[in-house]
Structure formats: C-alpha cells, structure tokens
C-alpha cells in the first residue's frame, strides 16, 4: 500500500535515530546502491548483548543479508524488480535480502537502530542465539517457513 519511492521495513519494537531519513537518502543517493540496512544496538544492558550486536552487524556486512531488526530500506524500483516481500510467516526479511543482493550489495548505515532485547533476555542469550541460527540454517536447507514460525514463537 505504500506509495513512496523508498520503502523502509523495520520491527515495531525498534527505535530510530532522528536523522534516519537523511541517513537513508545519503546511503542511496549517488552510490549505485539500491538498498541497505542500519547497524543494530540492543536495548538491554547485559554484556552478552553487546556480543550479539557485534555478531549481527558483522554477519550482515559479510553476508549482505539483513533482518527487520536492522531496518531494511530499499528504492521502490529495486523492491519491485526483486518481486517484493514474500508472503511467508518468517524469514521474509532474509528472503528479500537474498533477492535484493542479486541487484546490488547493501549499504550499511553505521548509526545504529535501537531494537528491543526482550527476546534475548526472556529466552536467555545463548539459547536465543542457538534458536536463531537453527531457524536460519533450517530455512537455508529448505524448511517450510510456516513450520519454522511455530518454533520461533
């Protein structure tokens, strides 16, 4: 339903910096890049959450795959060319990133978004890391996103 020339996908529990719109425009203007994401900063104070952030940010920079925690932004033309968001209950952000990556590497805005650490704190940091990696691996190996969504909840 969005009508803009730049689309931005992020989780409802994510706080954005005031200058976010300028950072997005700067990342997409004159760079030859049609999409990107922000670095992430988790809200909790637990030391292991800093490790999780660093690993998420490193993974995204190395793989070119971003998630909703990182606020994926994309030029409408690239979004349309990539086929839009898949109608799947989980991993839709990963799937979109994979398709966008075929058109260009993502820009990575180093100013972080602040995303809730609730899931890590409630489930335990290490258990949540293991869960997330199991889900990502299963998806990469062809598992049904509907089945994965039930394990995610």
Helices and strands as residue ranges (DSSP letters): E 6-9, E 14-15, H 20-28, E 35-42, H 47-63, G 68-70, E 72-75, H 76-82, H 92-101, E 107-115, H 118-123, H 125-140, H 145-152
